[in-house]
Amino acid sequence: MQQLLQQAQKMQQDLAKAQEELARTLVDGTAGGGLVKATVTGAGELQSLVIDPKAVDPEDTETLADLVVAAVRDANETAQKMQQQKLGPLAQGLGGGGGIPGLPF
């Protein structure tokens, strides 16, 4: 029983370490051929947004808004894939991620 508890504690520590690492890792997403670039953490938190002046048309702000949304979505999709790669094996070791609060999958 003691060994099982030690294994569970180690997995919990590994999971916390992986989550911290994800929170520090930056992931980029782009849209419009690079006219808009969004940077998020591996945990999906938006850190920066860069808009090329060529993308700014005062007569067409809807397109710019669409590009911003697409760039953020692209960055978040990459972050989610990274989360699954890092946290997936740890969650499986804990019996699957479906019932563990705080896991994105």
N, CA, C and O atoms as a DFTB+ gen file, in Angstrom:
420 C
 N C O
     1  1       0.821      -1.188       0.000
     2  2       0.000       0.000       0.000
     3  2       0.865       1.252       0.000
     4  3       0.570       2.209      -0.715
     5  1       1.932       1.253       0.798
     6  2       2.852       2.390       0.878
     7  2       3.488       2.670      -0.482
     8  3       3.645       3.824      -0.880
     9  1       3.848       1.612      -1.180
    10  2       4.468       1.767      -2.498
    11  2       3.474       2.400      -3.476
    12  3       3.861       3.244      -4.285
    13  1       2.224       2.011      -3.412
    14  2       1.198       2.575      -4.277
    15  2       1.019       4.067      -4.000
    16  3       0.869       4.863      -4.927
    17  1       1.035       4.434      -2.730
    18  2       0.925       5.857      -2.366
    19  2       2.129       6.653      -2.859
    20  3       1.982       7.789      -3.309
    21  1       3.299       6.068      -2.775
    22  2       4.506       6.742      -3.258
    23  2       4.439       6.951      -4.773
    24  3       4.824       8.003      -5.283
    25  1       3.944       5.933      -5.483
    26  2       3.802       6.060      -6.944
    27  2       2.801       7.161      -7.292
    28  3       3.026       7.945      -8.213
    29  1       1.711       7.211      -6.558
    30  2       0.696       8.241      -6.810
    31  2       1.262       9.631      -6.531
    32  3       0.986      10.569      -7.278
    33  1       2.045       9.774      -5.474
    34  2       2.662      11.058      -5.161
    35  2       3.644      11.477      -6.244
    36  3       3.701      12.648      -6.618
    37  1       4.415      10.518      -6.746
    38  2       5.385      10.825      -7.805
    39  2       4.647      11.260      -9.070
    40  3       5.053      12.222      -9.723
    41  1       3.573      10.565      -9.417
    42  2       2.808      10.951     -10.603
    43  2       2.208      12.336     -10.424
    44  3       2.170      13.129     -11.365
    45  1       1.745      12.624      -9.233
    46  2       1.172      13.941      -8.955
    47  2       2.253      15.024      -9.089
    48  3       1.995      16.095      -9.639
    49  1       3.444      14.747      -8.593
    50  2       4.556      15.690      -8.720
    51  2       4.945      15.875     -10.188
    52  3       5.196      16.995     -10.634
    53  1       4.992      14.771     -10.931
    54  2       5.323      14.842     -12.358
    55  2       4.277      15.656     -13.111
    56  3       4.616      16.439     -13.998
    57  1       3.026      15.475     -12.762
    58  2       1.940      16.215     -13.398
    59  2       2.063      17.703     -13.093
    60  3       1.916      18.529     -13.993
    61  1       2.327      18.051     -11.858
    62  2       2.488      19.463     -11.476
    63  2       3.676      20.080     -12.204
    64  3       3.602      21.219     -12.665
    65  1       4.763      19.335     -12.306
    66  2       5.957      19.826     -13.012
    67  2       5.645      20.061     -14.487
    68  3       6.052      21.077     -15.051
    69  1       4.930      19.134     -15.114
    70  2       4.571      19.279     -16.523
    71  2       3.652      20.485     -16.729
    72  3       3.795      21.211     -17.713
    73  1       2.713      20.703     -15.809
    74  2       1.810      21.851     -15.916
    75  2       2.582      23.161     -15.774
    76  3       2.305      24.122     -16.491
    77  1       3.539      23.206     -14.866
    78  2       4.368      24.405     -14.698
    79  2       5.182      24.670     -15.962
    80  3       5.308      25.812     -16.404
    81  1       5.730      23.606     -16.536
    82  2       6.519      23.745     -17.753
    83  2       5.647      24.276     -18.896
    84  3       6.078      25.138     -19.661
    85  1       4.430      23.761     -19.005
    86  2       3.512      24.245     -20.035
    87  2       3.194      25.723     -19.842
    88  3       3.106      26.476     -20.813
    89  1       3.025      26.131     -18.609
    90  2       2.688      27.530     -18.322
    91  2       3.831      28.469     -18.723
    92  3       3.592      29.643     -19.007
    93  1       5.062      27.968     -18.747
    94  2       6.223      28.788     -19.122
    95  2       6.533      28.723     -20.614
    96  3       7.241      29.588     -21.129
    97  1       6.021      27.721     -21.314
    98  2       6.324      27.534     -22.722
    99  2       5.444      28.440     -23.574
   100  3       4.234      28.517     -23.364
   101  1       6.057      29.126     -24.536
   102  2       5.315      30.013     -25.429
   103  2       5.100      29.339     -26.778
   104  3       5.995      28.685     -27.314
   105  1       3.890      29.513     -27.315
   106  2       3.499      28.905     -28.581
   107  2       2.927      30.003     -29.474
   108  3       2.130      30.823     -29.019
   109  1       3.332      30.020     -30.744
   110  2       2.848      31.023     -31.685
   111  2       1.785      30.455     -32.608
   112  3       1.787      29.269     -32.937
   113  1       0.884      31.325     -33.014
   114  2      -0.102      31.016     -34.035
   115  2      -0.172      32.199     -34.977
   116  3       0.017      33.343     -34.562
   117  1      -0.443      31.929     -36.242
   118  2      -0.491      33.016     -37.212
   119  2      -1.745      32.918     -38.063
   120  3      -2.407      31.881     -38.126
   121  1      -2.050      34.038     -38.719
   122  2      -3.163      34.084     -39.666
   123  2      -2.833      35.127     -40.730
   124  3      -1.995      36.007     -40.529
   125  1      -3.507      35.004     -41.854
   126  2      -3.302      35.966     -42.931
   127  2      -1.892      35.929     -43.485
   128  3      -1.332      36.967     -43.839
   129  1      -1.321      34.749     -43.560
   130  2       0.040      34.637     -44.092
   131  2       1.069      35.327     -43.213
   132  3       2.093      35.799     -43.707
   133  1       0.806      35.390     -41.915
   134  2       1.741      35.995     -40.981
   135  2       1.444      37.450     -40.666
   136  3       2.212      38.089     -39.948
   137  1       0.349      37.988     -41.186
   138  2      -0.004      39.378     -40.892
   139  2      -0.390      39.567     -39.429
   140  3      -0.201      40.643     -38.862
   141  1      -0.930      38.514     -38.824
   142  2      -1.296      38.564     -37.400
   143  2      -0.645      37.368     -36.721
   144  3      -0.748      36.233     -37.186
   145  1       0.029      37.650     -35.610
   146  2       0.709      36.599     -34.854
   147  2       0.284      36.689     -33.395
   148  3       0.394      37.741     -32.765
   149  1      -0.206      35.566     -32.867
   150  2      -0.602      35.482     -31.462
   151  2       0.354      34.535     -30.751
   152  3       0.749      33.506     -31.299
   153  1       0.719      34.891     -29.534
   154  2       1.568      34.042     -28.709
   155  2       0.800      33.708     -27.439
   156  3       0.326      34.595     -26.729
   157  1       0.687      32.401     -27.164
   158  2       0.021      31.935     -25.955
   159  2       0.981      31.043     -25.187
   160  3       1.966      30.548     -25.735
   161  1       0.679      30.844     -23.906
   162  2       1.457      29.873     -23.136
   163  2       0.954      28.484     -23.502
   164  3      -0.093      28.338     -24.133
   165  1       1.700      27.478     -23.105
   166  2       1.271      26.107     -23.320
   167  2      -0.027      25.796     -22.605
   168  3      -0.706      24.823     -22.935
   169  1      -0.375      26.619     -21.627
   170  2      -1.640      26.465     -20.911
   171  2      -2.773      27.223     -21.601
   172  3      -3.919      27.157     -21.157
   173  1      -2.463      27.944     -22.685
   174  2      -3.497      28.618     -23.467
   175  2      -3.743      30.074     -23.097
   176  3      -4.725      30.656     -23.558
   177  1      -2.892      30.676     -22.286
   178  2      -3.077      32.075     -21.889
   179  2      -2.416      32.993     -22.919
   180  3      -1.225      32.857     -23.203
   181  1      -3.191      33.928     -23.479
   182  2      -2.690      34.866     -24.477
   183  2      -1.637      35.770     -23.844
   184  3      -1.894      36.414     -22.827
   185  1      -0.447      35.815     -24.452
   186  2       0.653      36.624     -23.947
   187  2       0.919      37.864     -24.798
   188  3       1.229      38.931     -24.270
   189  1       0.796      37.716     -26.124
   190  2       1.044      38.864     -26.985
   191  2       0.317      38.692     -28.309
   192  3      -0.069      37.594     -28.709
   193  1       0.151      39.830     -28.964
   194  2      -0.520      39.863     -30.256
   195  2       0.216      40.893     -31.104
   196  3       0.352      42.049     -30.703
   197  1       0.686      40.477     -32.267
   198  2       1.412      41.366     -33.160
   199  2       0.620      41.461     -34.465
   200  3       0.286      40.453     -35.088
   201  1       0.332      42.707     -34.857
   202  2      -0.442      42.946     -36.074
   203  2       0.418      43.758     -37.039
   204  3       0.829      44.876     -36.729
   205  1       0.683      43.189     -38.199
   206  2       1.424      43.895     -39.238
   207  2       0.574      45.074     -39.716
   208  3      -0.624      44.910     -39.944
   209  1       1.168      46.246     -39.871
   210  2       0.405      47.411     -40.336
   211  2      -0.327      47.178     -41.660
   212  3      -1.342      47.821     -41.929
   213  1       0.182      46.267     -42.483
   214  2      -0.484      45.963     -43.755
   215  2      -1.874      45.359     -43.534
   216  3      -2.729      45.424     -44.417
   217  1      -2.096      44.779     -42.365
   218  2      -3.388      44.140     -42.077
   219  2      -4.438      45.148     -41.628
   220  3      -5.618      44.814     -41.528
   221  1      -4.016      46.373     -41.359
   222  2      -4.933      47.381     -40.819
   223  2      -5.543      48.196     -41.952
   224  3      -4.855      48.948     -42.642
   225  1      -6.846      48.030     -42.126
   226  2      -7.615      48.803     -43.092
   227  2      -8.785      49.408     -42.327
   228  3      -9.707      48.689     -41.941
   229  1      -8.762      50.718     -42.104
   230  2      -9.826      51.344     -41.315
   231  2     -11.227      51.104     -41.887
   232  3     -12.220      51.197     -41.165
   233  1     -11.300      50.801     -43.157
   234  2     -12.589      50.553     -43.795
   235  2     -13.054      49.109     -43.608
   236  3     -14.211      48.786     -43.877
   237  1     -12.150      48.244     -43.146
   238  2     -12.492      46.815     -43.035
   239  2     -11.934      46.235     -41.743
   240  3     -11.005      45.428     -41.770
   241  1     -12.491      46.641     -40.627
   242  2     -12.018      46.123     -39.344
   243  2     -12.487      44.694     -39.088
   244  3     -11.901      43.988     -38.268
   245  1     -13.537      44.263     -39.782
   246  2     -14.033      42.894     -39.599
   247  2     -12.989      41.868     -40.019
   248  3     -12.810      40.853     -39.346
   249  1     -12.307      42.124     -41.114
   250  2     -11.276      41.190     -41.571
   251  2     -10.142      41.119     -40.553
   252  3      -9.639      40.035     -40.257
   253  1      -9.742      42.260     -40.020
   254  2      -8.695      42.266     -39.008
   255  2      -9.127      41.478     -37.775
   256  3      -8.346      40.698     -37.231
   257  1     -10.351      41.675     -37.341
   258  2     -10.868      40.928     -36.190
   259  2     -10.854      39.431     -36.480
   260  3     -10.483      38.637     -35.614
   261  1     -11.252      39.038     -37.683
   262  2     -11.232      37.621     -38.062
   263  2      -9.809      37.065     -38.028
   264  3      -9.593      35.933     -37.593
   265  1      -8.838      37.858     -38.487
   266  2      -7.447      37.411     -38.477
   267  2      -6.933      37.241     -37.041
   268  3      -6.192      36.302     -36.748
   269  1      -7.323      38.137     -36.169
   270  2      -6.905      38.036     -34.757
   271  2      -7.476      36.762     -34.140
   272  3      -6.761      36.004     -33.483
   273  1      -8.766      36.537     -34.358
   274  2      -9.395      35.324     -33.824
   275  2      -8.723      34.074     -34.382
   276  3      -8.472      33.122     -33.644
   277  1      -8.435      34.073     -35.666
   278  2      -7.804      32.904     -36.287
   279  2      -6.402      32.666     -35.739
   280  3      -6.019      31.518     -35.512
   281  1      -5.635      33.724     -35.523
   282  2      -4.278      33.565     -34.994
   283  2      -4.307      33.027     -33.564
   284  3      -3.512      32.156     -33.211
   285  1      -5.213      33.540     -32.748
   286  2      -5.334      33.059     -31.364
   287  2      -5.794      31.608     -31.363
   288  3      -5.280      30.792     -30.598
   289  1      -6.749      31.288     -32.208
   290  2      -7.236      29.908     -32.298
   291  2      -6.104      28.976     -32.730
   292  3      -5.963      27.881     -32.184
   293  1      -5.298      29.400     -33.703
   294  2      -4.179      28.592     -34.184
   295  2      -3.181      28.335     -33.052
   296  3      -2.713      27.211     -32.875
   297  1      -2.863      29.371     -32.298
   298  2      -1.923      29.214     -31.191
   299  2      -2.494      28.292     -30.117
   300  3      -1.774      27.450     -29.579
   301  1      -3.772      28.442     -29.802
   302  2      -4.397      27.597     -28.779
   303  2      -4.479      26.140     -29.211
   304  3      -4.323      25.246     -28.379
   305  1      -4.719      25.884     -30.485
   306  2      -4.741      24.499     -30.964
   307  2      -3.376      23.852     -30.786
   308  3      -3.278      22.693     -30.383
   309  1      -2.319      24.609     -31.091
   310  2      -0.967      24.090     -30.898
   311  2      -0.702      23.845     -29.416
   312  3      -0.103      22.835     -29.047
   313  1      -1.147      24.767     -28.571
   314  2      -0.962      24.604     -27.126
   315  2      -1.701      23.367     -26.618
   316  3      -1.177      22.640     -25.774
   317  1      -2.911      23.121     -27.119
   318  2      -3.673      21.944     -26.689
   319  2      -2.980      20.655     -27.101
   320  3      -2.957      19.691     -26.336
   321  1      -2.417      20.631     -28.295
   322  2      -1.681      19.439     -28.734
   323  2      -0.479      19.205     -27.818
   324  3      -0.175      18.069     -27.453
   325  1       0.194      20.287     -27.455
   326  2       1.337      20.170     -26.567
   327  2       0.894      19.677     -25.190
   328  3       1.587      18.871     -24.569
   329  1      -0.255      20.155     -24.709
   330  2      -0.784      19.692     -23.428
   331  2      -1.037      18.192     -23.470
   332  3      -0.679      17.472     -22.537
   333  1      -1.643      17.727     -24.535
   334  2      -1.951      16.304     -24.649
   335  2      -0.680      15.473     -24.695
   336  3      -0.626      14.387     -24.119
   337  1       0.349      15.981     -25.381
   338  2       1.604      15.238     -25.452
   339  2       2.275      15.154     -24.089
   340  3       2.803      14.105     -23.719
   341  1       2.259      16.255     -23.338
   342  2       2.947      16.288     -22.048
   343  2       2.126      15.671     -20.927
   344  3       2.658      14.933     -20.098
   345  1       0.835      15.970     -20.899
   346  2       0.003      15.540     -19.788
   347  2      -0.712      14.217     -20.042
   348  3      -1.077      13.521     -19.094
   349  1      -0.914      13.868     -21.286
   350  2      -1.638      12.645     -21.615
   351  2      -1.072      11.402     -20.965
   352  3      -1.812      10.672     -20.305
   353  1       0.227      11.132     -21.127
   354  2       0.793       9.932     -20.496
   355  2       0.671       9.962     -18.970
   356  3       0.466       8.923     -18.343
   357  1       0.796      11.142     -18.377
   358  2       0.676      11.237     -16.917
   359  2      -0.754      10.966     -16.476
   360  3      -0.982      10.299     -15.467
   361  1      -1.715      11.482     -17.233
   362  2      -3.121      11.274     -16.891
   363  2      -3.496       9.805     -17.030
   364  3      -4.273       9.283     -16.231
   365  1      -2.946       9.133     -18.044
   366  2      -3.229       7.715     -18.219
   367  2      -2.691       6.921     -17.039
   368  3      -3.307       5.947     -16.606
   369  1      -1.538       7.338     -16.519
   370  2      -0.966       6.665     -15.363
   371  2      -1.808       6.842     -14.114
   372  3      -1.713       6.057     -13.171
   373  1      -2.640       7.886     -14.116
   374  2      -3.525       8.135     -12.982
   375  2      -4.930       7.593     -13.230
   376  3      -5.854       7.866     -12.463
   377  1      -5.082       6.826     -14.301
   378  2      -6.382       6.234     -14.576
   379  2      -7.186       6.975     -15.627
   380  3      -8.397       6.782     -15.726
   381  1      -6.535       7.816     -16.411
   382  2      -7.235       8.555     -17.468
   383  2      -7.543       9.958     -17.026
   384  3      -7.739      10.216     -15.839
   385  1      -7.587      10.884     -17.994
   386  2      -7.798      12.284     -17.670
   387  2      -9.242      12.670     -17.515
   388  3      -9.532      13.756     -17.012
   389  1     -10.169      11.815     -17.931
   390  2     -11.577      12.192     -17.922
   391  2     -12.123      12.581     -16.567
   392  3     -12.999      13.441     -16.484
   393  1     -11.634      11.975     -15.513
   394  2     -12.201      12.271     -14.218
   395  2     -11.299      13.098     -13.318
   396  3     -11.589      13.252     -12.132
   397  1     -10.216      13.630     -13.858
   398  2      -9.288      14.400     -13.043
   399  2      -9.535      15.880     -13.275
   400  3      -9.311      16.375     -14.380
   401  1      -9.992      16.592     -12.261
   402  2     -10.262      18.030     -12.420
   403  2      -8.997      18.797     -12.804
   404  3      -7.905      18.529     -12.301
   405  1      -9.178      19.755     -13.707
   406  2      -8.059      20.600     -14.103
   407  2      -7.331      20.131     -15.335
   408  3      -6.530      20.879     -15.895
   409  1      -7.586      18.905     -15.777
   410  2      -6.937      18.440     -16.988
   411  2      -7.798      18.811     -18.190
   412  3      -9.024      18.715     -18.135
   413  1      -7.154      19.235     -19.277
   414  2      -7.901      19.731     -20.424
   415  2      -8.489      18.643     -21.307
   416  3      -9.099      18.968     -22.326
   417  1      -8.340      17.382     -20.972
   418  2      -8.862      16.326     -21.832
   419  2      -9.435      15.197     -21.020
   420  3      -9.921      14.216     -21.583
